[in-house]
Amino acid sequence: MSNRKFRVGIIGVGGIARSAHIPGWKSLPEAEIVAVADSLPGRAQAVAREHGIAQAFDDYRDLLGLDLDAVDICAPNRVHTPAVLAALRTGRHVLCEKPLAVTAREVRAMGRLADRRKLTLMTAQFHRFTAASLAAKSWADAGGLGRVYHARVRAMRRALLPVAPGFIDARLSGGGPCLDIGVHALDVCLWLMGFPRPVRVSGVTKVNFAKGHRIPGAWGEWDRRLFSVEDFAAGFVHFDNGATLMLEAAWLGHQPESEELNCQLYGLNGGLKWPSGEIATVQGRALVQGTVAGARGVDKPFAAEIKAFVEAVVDRKPSPVPWTETVKVVAILEAIYASQRRGREVILK
């Protein structure tokens, strides 16, 4: 591998692939996008022509027949598990968009296969690679928070509902804002907490607005007959170390902010808001507050996560976002849906 470029194939070339992953791969001189695949007829071919990619397929299984070092999966959520498992079985390292899967069982199946094959499996949680996140993590790891006893996670939008079937059709997505945007802030929050083990979850999921017309979508109209996921979710989580966490996620709702994607952590040594970097603590008997700032010159987060993935593969380092962390994120989100269906708290094993 050291004598040639790192060869990657991309499965799924919708919005996130075109806006983030393809530019991220092209920013690495040591990498080459060999092929793309997409189940929508003609889309892979159009993207290949636009970006000078040699090969394009409608079926990702054809892409896996090429000489590749890794596969980057940007397909709808329900495609993640079969595509990841197929790639791992053919000996490819895998970078996969969030959520890695829609159930914890699927994440474990992927992770255990990757471990047996000694392959890198990484979830594309790009928010970990922003300057603000890296600064917050550095402060937290240095003891700024101390033991975190509670956290609040918000992924709330006013009128930003993604209209594509890959988001609103449960057969493709597996869920709505809880899986789409809640996963981002929850992952960062658990990362800052040091990933305690969730043990109990209660939650609700609702469709408040998406079946009607009370809130106009800023991203256009969607097929209300096809809409089969929630537009609002909330959950409460207990961890094995006694900590608790509240999560709220929505695509539509009456709030002045267009979008809130943040978390707030309460520790015995200090408190932290992400991504603003606001901190609060005590020195002596004085109340102290301030801001932790990210370093200048930090790579763009999508390019940084791809670079970290490549370095992990080439240098045989641990996955920058390991499945053993991702499985805790997915277990919480899965349990919120399960709690809604069962009408009671869910115990996690």
Disulfide bonds with the S-S distance in Angstrom:
none
